[in-house]
Amino acid sequence: MDISGKRILIVKQSSLGDVVHALPLVHALKRCHPDCHIGWIVQKGFAPLLEPDRCVDDIIPISIPSTSDPQAKKGIYGEAARATFRTLKELRRKFRAAPYDIVLDLHASLRSGFLGLTNPGGVRIGFADAKEFNTFFQHHRLVTRADEPHAVDKNLVFARFLNCLPEPEDFRIEINQGARGSVEKFLRESGIRTDRQIIYANPSARWTTKFWTVPAWAEFADLVAEQTSAAVIFAGSPEDRPYIDQIMALTRSVPVVAAGKLSLAESVALLSLSDVYVGVDSGPMHIAAFTGTPVVALFGPTEPEKVGPYGSGHLVVRREDLTCLGCRKRTCDNRECLQSLSAWTVFDALLELLGRTAEQKTVRRIP
């Protein structure tokens, strides 16, 4: 299929990590065909991730509350339904005025199928194994390869179908330079010297089953402070702050807390400036990998083969002896997979990556 000069619509609303997984596809398409126009339907909260990206010509933000969030409030289904109908009406009006030639449905759900259908005409392409009757919306249904289970590779089946093979340069995230300047100021004001290595610590995720333990995080932060010269920065959203405060209450050291203080664009910039990411399976982990920051990833209920940090140079820490790994449970009475991981195990993995980065980064990136 020739896409030169075509208008291509990406449907991938969320979550943060899933949006990151779709970036190589967009970069590959734009590199192969610079004259194509790429639009992207995305949840409003994740739009800042795409704003500095020159490959995305039109960011189409939508606001539909998630019904899959374990902490979703009562009445969320009704609220989501009303927001969905309102959004479909708005998109229909927008696309009637400027329709797209091709719709790539990466989200593969019933809702994303309806979102793609708001574009009049055009060719709709999706996954052959999509859930929630999504395949009924598609003109072409693409089969993924069993030997490439990672979400990034699954998305790249669209690139191959459109005769555009990915290149190493496509696996990246663009950094908002204004946000980078703000982060550099934040680091200076936090007393982090320009010669110190930075550990971006991310203890939170949407699933509580992905959490490590508060005492383990506190012990880990103290080990870093006592045995290295690196600075630990606990990052996250404002909602993560109470959990991080529990960790801080147990530490002997004084890590920097950035949770609730940085925007998404600033968090991306901080991840790009960090020497190692240490944390659970969540959006910031995927961002770190795509900014080139090595990752120590703590895994339990999810499978790193499918959703782990993409690329080489990362370390996954998990209990390989457990038979319940990758259970994908969002609630669990046991949670042995992560609760039994020791702070020393994670710290040893960090030391390995710090040794690598020390060899590679001889000059700090903060003026």
C-alpha positions as CSV (number, residue, x, y, z in Angstrom):
1,M,0.0,0.0,0.0
2,D,1.5,3.4,-1.1
3,I,1.2,5.9,1.7
4,S,3.1,8.8,0.1
5,G,1.2,12.0,0.7
6,K,-1.5,10.1,2.6
7,R,-3.2,11.3,5.7
8,I,-2.7,8.6,8.4
9,L,-4.6,8.4,11.7
10,I,-3.2,6.6,14.7
11,V,-5.7,5.4,17.3
12,K,-3.9,4.7,20.5
13,Q,-5.4,6.6,23.4
14,S,-3.6,5.1,26.4
15,S,-2.0,4.1,28.6
16,L,1.3,6.0,28.9
17,G,3.5,2.9,28.2
18,D,1.3,1.8,25.3
19,V,1.6,5.3,23.7
20,V,5.4,5.0,24.0
21,H,5.3,1.6,22.4
22,A,3.6,3.1,19.3
23,L,6.3,5.8,18.7
24,P,8.7,3.6,16.6
25,L,5.9,2.9,14.2
26,V,5.1,6.6,13.7
27,H,8.8,7.5,13.4
28,A,9.3,4.8,10.8
29,L,6.3,5.9,8.7
30,K,7.4,9.5,8.7
31,R,11.0,8.6,7.9
32,C,9.9,6.5,4.9
33,H,7.4,9.0,3.7
34,P,8.1,12.6,5.0
35,D,5.2,13.9,3.0
36,C,2.5,11.9,4.8
37,H,0.4,13.6,7.4
38,I,0.1,11.8,10.7
39,G,-2.6,12.4,13.3
40,W,-2.9,10.7,16.6
41,I,-6.0,10.2,18.9
42,V,-4.6,10.2,22.4
43,Q,-5.9,10.8,25.9
44,K,-5.4,14.5,26.8
45,G,-3.1,13.7,29.8
46,F,-0.6,11.9,27.5
47,A,-0.6,14.5,24.8
48,P,2.5,16.3,26.2
49,L,4.5,13.2,25.4
50,L,3.8,13.8,21.7
51,E,4.0,17.6,21.5
52,P,7.8,17.8,20.9
53,D,7.6,15.0,18.3
54,R,7.9,16.4,14.8
55,C,6.6,13.2,13.3
56,V,3.2,13.8,14.7
57,D,1.4,16.5,12.6
58,D,-1.9,16.6,14.5
59,I,-2.4,15.6,18.1
60,I,-6.1,14.9,18.7
61,P,-6.6,14.9,22.5
62,I,-9.7,13.2,24.0
63,S,-10.9,12.9,27.5
64,I,-12.6,9.6,28.3
65,P,-12.1,8.3,31.9
66,S,-10.6,4.8,32.2
67,T,-12.9,2.0,33.2
68,S,-10.0,-0.4,33.7
69,D,-8.3,1.5,36.5
70,P,-8.5,-0.6,39.7
71,Q,-9.0,2.7,41.6
72,A,-11.8,3.9,39.3
73,K,-14.5,5.8,41.2
74,K,-18.1,4.7,41.5
75,G,-20.2,5.6,38.5
76,I,-17.2,5.5,36.1
77,Y,-19.0,3.5,33.5
78,G,-21.8,6.0,33.0
79,E,-19.3,8.9,33.0
80,A,-17.2,7.1,30.4
81,A,-20.2,6.3,28.2
82,R,-21.3,9.9,28.1
83,A,-17.7,11.1,27.4
84,T,-17.4,8.5,24.6
85,F,-20.6,9.6,22.9
86,R,-19.6,13.2,23.1
87,T,-16.1,12.4,21.8
88,L,-17.5,10.4,18.9
89,K,-19.7,13.3,17.9
90,E,-16.8,15.8,18.0
91,L,-14.4,13.6,16.1
92,R,-17.1,12.9,13.4
93,R,-17.4,16.6,12.8
94,K,-13.6,17.1,12.7
95,F,-13.0,14.2,10.3
96,R,-15.8,15.2,8.0
97,A,-14.0,18.5,7.4
98,A,-10.6,16.8,7.0
99,P,-10.8,13.0,6.5
100,Y,-7.9,10.6,6.8
101,D,-7.0,8.1,4.1
102,I,-5.8,5.4,6.5
103,V,-6.7,4.5,10.1
104,L,-4.3,2.4,12.1
105,D,-6.1,1.0,15.2
106,L,-3.3,0.1,17.6
107,H,-5.6,0.1,20.6
108,A,-7.6,-2.9,19.5
109,S,-10.7,-2.4,21.6
110,L,-14.4,-1.8,21.0
111,R,-14.0,1.9,21.8
112,S,-11.1,2.4,19.5
113,G,-13.0,0.7,16.8
114,F,-15.8,3.3,17.1
115,L,-13.2,6.1,17.3
116,G,-11.7,5.0,14.0
117,L,-15.2,4.7,12.5
118,T,-15.8,8.4,13.0
119,N,-13.4,9.0,10.1
120,P,-15.6,8.9,6.9
121,G,-14.2,6.5,4.3
122,G,-10.6,5.6,4.3
123,V,-9.0,2.2,4.9
124,R,-9.1,0.9,8.5
125,I,-6.3,-1.5,9.6
126,G,-6.1,-3.4,12.9
127,F,-4.9,-6.6,14.6
128,A,-6.3,-10.0,13.7
129,D,-6.3,-11.0,17.4
130,A,-7.9,-7.8,18.6
131,K,-10.4,-8.0,21.6
132,E,-13.9,-6.7,22.1
133,F,-15.1,-7.3,18.5
134,N,-12.6,-4.7,17.2
135,T,-11.9,-6.9,14.1
136,F,-15.4,-6.1,12.8
137,F,-14.4,-2.5,12.3
138,Q,-11.3,-3.3,10.2
139,H,-10.7,-3.7,6.4
140,H,-7.3,-5.3,7.0
141,R,-6.5,-7.6,10.0
142,L,-2.8,-8.0,10.6
143,V,-1.3,-11.2,12.1
144,T,1.5,-10.7,14.6
145,R,4.5,-13.0,14.8
146,A,4.7,-15.4,17.7
147,D,8.5,-15.0,17.9
148,E,8.1,-11.3,18.5
149,P,5.8,-11.0,21.5
150,H,6.8,-7.6,22.7
151,A,4.2,-4.8,22.3
152,V,6.6,-2.6,20.3
153,D,7.2,-5.4,17.8
154,K,3.5,-6.1,17.5
155,N,2.9,-2.5,16.6
156,L,5.6,-2.6,13.9
157,V,3.6,-5.2,12.0
158,F,1.7,-2.1,10.7
159,A,5.0,-0.7,9.4
160,R,5.8,-3.9,7.6
161,F,2.4,-4.0,6.1
162,L,2.9,-0.5,4.8
163,N,6.4,-1.5,3.4
164,C,8.4,0.6,5.8
165,L,11.0,-1.3,7.8
166,P,12.0,0.2,11.2
167,E,15.5,1.6,11.7
168,P,17.4,2.1,15.0
169,E,16.8,5.8,14.9
170,D,13.0,5.2,15.1
171,F,13.2,4.0,18.7
172,R,13.3,7.3,20.5
173,I,11.4,9.9,22.5
174,E,11.7,13.6,21.7
175,I,12.5,15.9,24.7
176,N,10.7,19.2,25.3
177,Q,13.7,21.5,25.7
178,G,11.8,24.0,27.9
179,A,10.9,21.1,30.2
180,R,14.5,20.0,30.2
181,G,15.6,23.5,31.4
182,S,13.0,23.4,34.2
183,V,14.4,20.0,35.3
184,E,18.0,21.2,35.3
185,K,16.9,24.1,37.6
186,F,15.0,21.6,39.8
187,L,18.1,19.5,40.2
188,R,20.3,22.4,41.1
189,E,17.8,23.7,43.6
190,S,17.6,20.2,45.1
191,G,21.3,20.3,45.7
192,I,22.3,17.6,43.2
193,R,25.8,18.3,42.0
194,T,26.6,18.1,38.3
195,D,29.0,15.2,38.9
196,R,26.5,13.0,40.7
197,Q,24.8,10.0,39.1
198,I,21.0,10.2,39.2
199,I,18.8,7.2,40.1
200,Y,15.2,7.8,39.0
201,A,13.2,5.7,41.5
202,N,9.6,4.9,40.5
203,P,7.7,2.8,43.1
204,S,4.1,3.2,41.9
205,A,1.9,1.7,39.2
206,R,-1.9,1.5,38.5
207,W,-1.9,-2.2,39.7
208,T,-1.1,-2.6,43.3
209,T,0.2,-6.1,42.5
210,K,3.1,-4.4,40.8
211,F,4.2,-2.7,44.0
212,W,7.4,-3.6,45.8
213,T,7.3,-3.1,49.6
214,V,7.7,0.2,51.5
215,P,10.5,-1.2,53.8
216,A,12.4,-2.6,50.8
217,W,12.3,0.8,49.0
218,A,13.5,2.5,52.1
219,E,16.4,0.1,52.6
220,F,17.3,0.4,48.9
221,A,17.4,4.2,49.1
222,D,19.7,3.9,52.2
223,L,22.0,1.4,50.4
224,V,22.4,3.8,47.5
225,A,23.2,6.7,49.9
226,E,25.6,4.7,52.1
227,Q,27.5,2.8,49.4
228,T,27.5,5.1,46.3
229,S,27.6,8.8,45.6
230,A,24.5,8.7,43.4
231,A,21.4,10.7,44.2
232,V,18.0,8.9,44.5
233,I,15.0,10.8,43.2
234,F,11.6,9.4,44.0
235,A,9.3,10.5,41.1
236,G,5.6,10.0,40.3
237,S,2.3,11.8,40.1
238,P,0.6,13.8,43.0
239,E,-1.4,10.6,43.7
240,D,1.8,8.7,44.4
241,R,3.0,11.1,47.0
242,P,1.3,9.4,50.1
243,Y,3.0,6.1,49.2
244,I,6.3,7.8,48.7
245,D,5.9,9.6,52.0
246,Q,5.6,6.2,53.7
247,I,9.0,5.3,52.2
248,M,10.6,8.5,53.3
249,A,9.3,8.0,56.8
250,L,11.5,4.8,57.0
251,T,14.7,6.1,55.4
252,R,17.8,7.2,57.3
253,S,19.0,9.0,54.2
254,V,17.2,11.9,52.5
255,P,16.3,11.2,48.9
256,V,14.9,13.9,46.7
257,V,11.1,13.7,46.1
258,A,9.9,14.9,42.8
259,A,6.5,13.2,42.9
260,G,3.8,15.8,42.2
261,K,6.3,18.5,41.4
262,L,7.0,17.8,37.7
263,S,4.8,17.7,34.6
264,L,4.8,14.8,32.3
265,A,7.1,16.6,29.9
266,E,9.4,17.4,32.8
267,S,9.3,13.8,34.0
268,V,10.4,12.7,30.5
269,A,13.3,15.2,30.6
270,L,14.3,13.9,34.1
271,L,14.3,10.4,32.8
272,S,16.6,11.4,29.9
273,L,19.0,13.0,32.4
274,S,19.0,10.1,34.8
275,D,21.8,7.5,34.8
276,V,19.6,4.5,35.8
277,Y,15.8,4.0,36.2
278,V,14.9,1.7,39.1
279,G,11.2,0.8,39.5
280,V,8.2,-1.2,38.7
281,D,6.5,-2.0,35.4
282,S,4.8,1.3,34.4
283,G,4.9,4.1,31.9
284,P,8.1,5.8,33.1
285,M,10.0,2.5,32.7
286,H,9.2,2.5,29.0
287,I,10.0,6.2,28.6
288,A,13.4,5.6,30.3
289,A,14.2,2.8,27.9
290,F,13.4,5.0,24.9
291,T,15.4,7.9,26.1
292,G,18.5,5.6,26.4
293,T,18.5,5.4,30.2
294,P,19.3,1.9,31.4
295,V,16.5,0.2,33.4
296,V,16.4,-2.0,36.5
297,A,12.8,-3.3,36.2
298,L,11.0,-5.1,39.0
299,F,8.5,-7.6,37.5
300,G,6.0,-10.0,38.9
301,P,2.4,-10.2,37.5
302,T,3.4,-9.0,34.0
303,E,5.7,-10.6,31.4
304,P,8.9,-8.7,30.5
305,E,8.9,-10.6,27.2
306,K,5.8,-8.7,26.2
307,V,5.9,-5.4,28.1
308,G,9.4,-5.2,29.6
309,P,11.9,-2.4,28.9
310,Y,12.6,-2.5,25.2
311,G,16.1,-2.9,23.8
312,S,19.4,-4.0,25.2
313,G,21.3,-2.9,28.3
314,H,18.4,-3.3,30.8
315,L,18.0,-5.7,33.7
316,V,14.8,-7.4,34.9
317,V,14.6,-8.5,38.5
318,R,12.1,-11.1,39.5
319,R,11.6,-14.4,41.3
320,E,12.3,-16.8,38.5
321,D,11.4,-19.8,40.7
322,L,7.8,-19.0,41.0
323,T,5.2,-20.6,38.8
324,C,2.7,-17.8,39.1
325,L,4.9,-15.2,37.3
326,G,3.0,-13.3,34.6
327,C,-0.4,-14.1,36.1
328,R,-1.6,-10.6,35.2
329,K,-3.7,-10.4,38.3
330,R,-4.6,-6.9,39.5
331,T,-5.4,-8.2,43.0
332,C,-3.6,-10.9,44.9
333,D,-3.6,-12.1,48.5
334,N,-0.1,-13.4,48.3
335,R,2.0,-11.0,46.1
336,E,5.1,-13.1,46.9
337,C,6.6,-12.4,43.5
338,L,7.6,-8.8,44.4
339,Q,7.3,-8.8,48.2
340,S,10.0,-11.4,48.5
341,L,12.5,-9.4,46.5
342,S,15.3,-8.1,48.7
343,A,16.7,-4.6,48.6
344,W,20.2,-6.1,48.1
345,T,19.0,-8.0,45.0
346,V,17.8,-4.8,43.4
347,F,20.8,-2.8,44.7
348,D,23.2,-5.3,43.1
349,A,21.4,-4.9,39.8
350,L,21.8,-1.1,40.1
351,L,25.5,-1.4,40.8
352,E,25.9,-3.4,37.6
353,L,24.2,-0.8,35.5
354,L,26.0,2.1,37.3
355,G,29.3,0.5,36.3
356,R,28.2,0.4,32.7
357,T,27.0,4.0,32.6
358,A,30.1,5.2,34.4
359,E,32.1,3.8,31.5
360,Q,29.8,5.4,28.9
361,K,29.1,8.8,30.4
362,T,32.2,10.8,31.3
363,V,30.5,14.2,31.1
364,R,27.3,15.1,32.9
365,R,24.5,16.6,30.8
366,I,23.6,19.4,33.2
367,P,25.5,22.7,32.8
